[in-house]
Structure formats: structure tokens, C-alpha cells
């Protein structure tokens, strides 16, 4: 999995033979600045972008393949024991309103390099059926994290934040809340030269700017009812710059961006997950103690923990989910939740590149 944070590749080797996935090995391969900047550039129209997308997609395939080998070594396994690689690819455009979501990564090349069957392109079929193509992970949350009697909400805070509502006796729902870390990370890089605000310390030292927060929360996306999904196509540094007056202290903007992420998550839970008592965080934002504390203050009736306390590694939960989605594809089972994505019907997700 490589997501909207654009920080690198999360790779896991997972045993799915039991009801609860067993993580056998994990490996993280970071993106260098050149690749990250090239991927960011592909989010906007540019010179020779079709060629660039293909070339960078090949580069990503080689990196995905390079992430597979350490997993096999750590788990003392061979490629013959692996049924498939579930590869999400790197999203460069997510435009379900125009009927597509584009992930690059050349799955055919990945299959050739690894000698392992690859499942990719998970979002297109759901979009073809009228859905958003996202979020897809709620189906996995429903499979492994649901409790028969406790109302849980799973909140993934990556570049974009999204939630899954696991209310007992009710169908699972979920949607993208809004920006997670991506605006904070971009602002931190611009003003501190650092890729992220470690533990939210910089944001905690600033003051929330009420007028700026109001302008940010006025974005129509926040008031849209689910199903809905978003990404860098909407929430990006240009979107933020248009909301600024130009005289704000950088540290206070960072504090306001953290508040935006927490407010949008809390508002989504209060509006669409009434009665929830347990909130479980995963993704990079789960490590941000300032964010954790603020969510606890905004949601006083809920316990706030990480999915690690449920036995699922929050840093690699999405990667584990795409292993499960690949398994669903190989078994010919639907893996989208129409009530989450808005698709007209359940779909078998993913294109399969088989090896002999």
C-alpha cells in the first residue's frame, strides 16, 4: 500500500487462512524526495504527463517488487507459497465524478518481476457500477474488527481521513471525512523543511485561528452526505492558500490545520455514528498525540485507542486490507460495500495478472 501521504510503501505478508489475519512480516520502503515530488506533479496537468505517469509507474513497480523480497526473507517463505500480491498502486487522480480513479504502478511488470500473481486496479469496477470507488477498507474492517455488542468506529488518518461505522445489528457504513495529515505535512515541509509535525508538537505550540477555521470548514465537501470520497484533487496546498489572508503566523496555521482534521472527524462521528462508544485510530495520524488528545476532548463520550489494542497493526492495516481484497478477487467474491461507496450492487474488485 502507498497512499495519499506519499511517504512510502507499506508491505506485509499475511496469512489469511484463519478468521483473523496473521501478519507474518512487514517492511517499509520510503519514497525519496525526487519520487515524491514527481508524484505530486502528476496530480495536476503538466507537460508530457502521460509519458511521465508510465515511466514513474514502472519505477513504482520496481519498488513494490523490492519490498516483496524482505518480507519473504523475514518470514522464511518462498514466492511459491504466496498466492498473490494485492497492490493498490499510487493514486494520482481520484475523480469518481468523472467516472474514474487512476492508480499507477504497472501491475503487469510487478507480476513479471516477482513471479507472483498480482491483483490491482481495485477501484474501477465500483466506479463503473456508480460508486465512489472509495473507501474500500470498511469491508475489511467489518470482517475483522466488528464487535457483536459494542458500537465501534474505526478512523484511518492517512493523507485523507476516513471512518468506518461498525454499529451492532446495522450494516457497516463509511466515508472520507476530509484531510488527515496531507495539509499539515505540506505546511510543515514548506515552513520547517520537515516531512511531518512530529507528535503534533509544532501545532500544539500555536493557536487555532477561528476565522481561518471557519473558512476551511465552509468547504462544501464537509456538508455533503455520504457516500463520499476525496483526495489531493480537492484538499491540497493550493486549496489552503486560497483560504489564507497572508498575515497568519505559520505556527498558528498549523494549529488550525490540526483542528480542522480533528473537527471534521468528530463532526462526522457525531452526525453519522450516533451512540458510538469506542473509537480506534490507525494510519500515521494515530501516532500524533496532540491529535489523539484533541479528538478525546471533542468526543468525550468515547474511548480513543489505536487498532493495535485489537491486535491489528495500525501502521499496516491498509496493506493488510488490500491483501484481503486480493484474496476476495481470487475467490470471485464481492468486496465493495454499496452502502459505503454508493455503487448500484456488490462487485468483484480488481484486475488479476496471473503467473504460470
N, C-alpha and C positions, 0 to 999 in steps of 0.2 A: 504494500500500500504506500502510495505517495500522494499526499493530499494538498489542500489549499494553503497550508502553511509553507509549502515549498522548502522545507528544511532538509528532507532526505527520504530514504526508503526504509520502511519498517517491514522486515521479513520474518516470518515464523514458519516452523514446521509443526504441523498439528495432526494429532491422531483423533479422527472423528468417528471411531468405531463404537464409542460409548456415548450415552446421552449427553454427558458434559465433555466438551473438547479438552483434550490434554495437550498442553503446549510442551513440545519436546525440545525445541531450540528456538533461539531468537537472535536476530542480527540487525544492526542499524548501520546504514551506509549514508553518510551525509552528502548533500549536494555542495559543490564548491560555488563560489560567488559567480563565476562565469556562467555556469549552467543555470543557476537561479535567475540571473538577470536575463538570460536568453529566454527562459520560460515566461518570465514576467512580460517580456516584449511581445510574446506570441498572444497575449491576452488582448492585444489591440492590433488593428490593421497596420501593416507595415510593408516595407519593401521586400519582395521575394518571399513572403511569409509561407507560401505553400511549400517551397523547397526547404526553407528553414525548419518547418514543422516535421518534415520527413527525415531530415538529417538528424535533428535533435531526438526524434522518436527512435531512430536507430541507436543513438548514444544511450538513451534510457534503457533500451532492450539489453544492451551490453552490461549496463549497471545492474539491472534486475537479475541477469544471469550471474553476475559476480556476487550477488547477495545470496544466491542459492547454495553455492559451494560451501561456505562456512556453516550453514545450517546442517548439511549432511555430515560434515566432519564432526561437529559438536554432538550430534545425535548418533554418530557411528552408524549411519544409514547409507544406502546406495540410491542412486536415481531410479533403479528398477523398483524400489519399494514405494516410490512416490506416485500416486495416482494422477495428480495434476498440479500445476501451478495456477492459482487463481490470481490474475494480475489486473488490478483496476486500471493501470495506466495513469498518466498525468493529465488532468483536466486543463485545457487551455481555453475552452469556451463552453459555458453551460447556458443554453438558450432554449429551454423547452417551449417558450412562447413562439419560437420559430420552428419547432419540431426537431431539434437536435441537441445533443450534448457530445462534445468532442474530447476524447481522451487519446493521447498519443503514447506510443511505447512499442510499436511493431511486434505484436504477439507472434507472428509467423517466425520472425528472426529469433525471438526468445525461445520458441519451441525447438528451433534448429540448434541454437547454442547450448541448450540444456539437455536435449534429448528426452524431454518430458512433455507430455500433453499440456497445453496451455488453454485456459478459459479466460476470455477477456470480453470487452465491449458489453458490460453488464447493463448499461442504462438505455440503450437504443430501443430495445423491444418494448419496454414500459412506456417510453415516449410515443412510440408508434401506436400504442393502444390508448393514447390520450392522456398519459400520466406525465408527471414531472421528471421521471427518471431518478428521483431522489426524494427523501433519503431512502436508501436500501437497507441499511443496517438494522432498522427496527424489527424486521422479520427475524434476524438473528437474536436480537435482544429478547424477543418473545420466546424463542426456542430455548434459551439458556438462563435467562435472568428473571423470568416471571415467578411470582410467588402466589400461591392459591388464595391467600387471605390478606396479604399486605399490599397496599397501593404504592407501587414504586414508580419513580421517573428516572430514566437514565439520560444524563446530559453529557453529550460529547462536545468538548470545547477544543476544536482544532482551529484552522483558519476561520471557518464558519462554525457557529454553534448550532447544534440540533438536539432535539429531545425525542424520547420515546416514552409514551404513557402506557404503563402496564397496570391498568385498573382491574382488580379481581372481578371476574364474571363479565367483563366487557371486551370488545375487540381492541386489539392494540392499535394505537394511533401514534403519529409522529410527524415532525416537520422541522424545517430550518428556522431557528429563532432570529438569526441575524449575524452580525460579525462576532467572531470569537476572538482570536488572537491577531488576525491579519492586520487590522488597523493599528493596534498597539505596537506590533512588531515593526511595521513600516515607519511609524513615527519615531520609535526608538532608534532604528537604524539611521534615519535622517538626521536626528539631533544628537545622538550619543555614539553613533558608529557601532552599535551593538545589535545583534540579530533579535534580541528579545529583552524584556524587562525582567531580570531575574527575581522571581518570587513577588513581582509587583512592587518592588521596593521604591522605584522612581515614582510610580503612580501614587503610592502611599504617602510620599513626601509632598505631593501637590494638593491643590484644592479643586473640587469639582466646580465648573463654571455653569451655573444654572441656565443662562441664556443659550449657551452653546449646546448643552444637553437637550434643551427643548427643541432647538433647530434640528439636531440629529434625530431625535425621536419622532419628529414630524415627517420623516421619510414614509411615504405611503406603504412601503412593504410591511412595516410593523403592524399596521392595522388590517392587512389582508387576512381573511380567514384561511385556515388550511383546507386542502393541501397546498403547500407552497414550498419552494426551494430557492436558494440563492447562491451567490458566489462572488468572485472577483469582478464579474461583469457589472455588478452594481456597487458593491462595497469595496472601494479602493482608495488610494491616496488622493486621486483627483476629486472623488466624491467628497472626501473630508475637506480638501482645500476650499471647495465651493461654499462650505458651511462656516468657514473661519472669517473673521473680520480683519485679521492681520496683526492685531496688537496683543494677542493672547500669549502668555508665558508658556513655553513648550512643556514645562513640567505640569502645568495645570490642564493643558490639553490631554496629556497622558492620563491624568487622574480622571478626566471626563470620559475618555475612551473606555477606561476600565469600568466606569459606572454605566456607560452605555451597554456594554456586554452584559453586565450583571442585571441591569434593569430589564433589558429585553428578554433575558432568560426567565427572570422572576415573573414578569408580566405574562409571558407565555404559559408558565406553570399555573399561575393564579387564574388565568382565563380559561384554559383548556384542560387543566388537570386538577379540578377541584377535589379536595379530600385526600390528596397525596400526602403521605407521612414520611416517606423515605426518598431522598434524592441521592443518586450515585453518579459521581463525576468520572469521566475518562478523557483521554486526549491530553495534549500538552498543557492545557489550562488547568487541569486537575492538580498540577504542581504549584500553581500560583496561590500562595497562602493568603495574599491580600484579597484576591478574587473569592477564595473559599470563605473568608470571614465576611465579606460583603454579602454574598449570597445567603449566608446564615442569618445575617441581620434582616435581609429583605424577605426571608421565608422563615419566620420564627416558629412556625408550627411543624417544621420538617427537620429531620436529621439530615446532615450533609456529610457523606462519606465518599470514598472512591470505590470503583468496582473491584479493586484489589481485595477489599474486605469480603467480597463474594467469591473470591477465588479466580477472578478473571483479570489478567494483567491489563490495566487501563491504558498503558502506552501502546500495547499491541492489539487491543480489542478489535479495531477496524481491520487489521490484517487477518486476524483470526476469522472475522466475519466473512471476508472475501474467500478464505479457504472453504468455509461452509457454503457460500454461494456457488463456488465452483463445483462442490460435491452435488448440490442440488441440480445444477445443469447436467452433470454427467449421468445422474439418475433420472433425468427427464421430469423433474418436479418443479412446480412454480415456486418462485422465491420473492416475488413482489407482494406487497400488501396494498390492494387497490384503495382501501380506506386511508392509506398513508400517502400514496403517490397520486391518487386521482385517476389511475388507469381504469379502463372500462371492465377489465377482467384480469384474473391471475395470469401471469406469463412465466414461461421458462426463460430465464435470463442468461445471456452470454453466448458468445461465438466460440466454438471449440476447434482448436488446432491440434490434431492428433499426430502422434508419432507412431511408426510401425512397431 
